[in-house]
């Protein structure tokens, strides 16, 4: 995992560590890395060459299908009606679970999905 990603995970660990007490730091990072490397991008998100418009629900469903997970385990972030992130929610046992109400949900009916260069 790249250094910048490790720093982001470390920040997440500090923010959410209370739920993972009982795992050593090494075991926690190993579990996060396993989740990260196991996450599959839907085909529509692999090297797109042009911007597209999609509904947040369609994005959730595509990520769920690509990962064998319930669509409720994914949340789209869309400031200014543009896709900025797809958050993945997992249980303390590192299994997909429905995102809690505390994870903000995109309420737009259609958002722009731009290619990442």
Buried (B, 14 or more C-beta within 10 A) or exposed (E): EEEEEEEEBBEEBEEEEEEBEEBEEEEBBEBBBEBEEEEEEBEEBEEEEEEBEBBBEBBBBBBBEBBEBBBEBBBBBBEEBBBEEBBBBBEEEBEBBBBEEEEEEBEBEEBBBEEEE
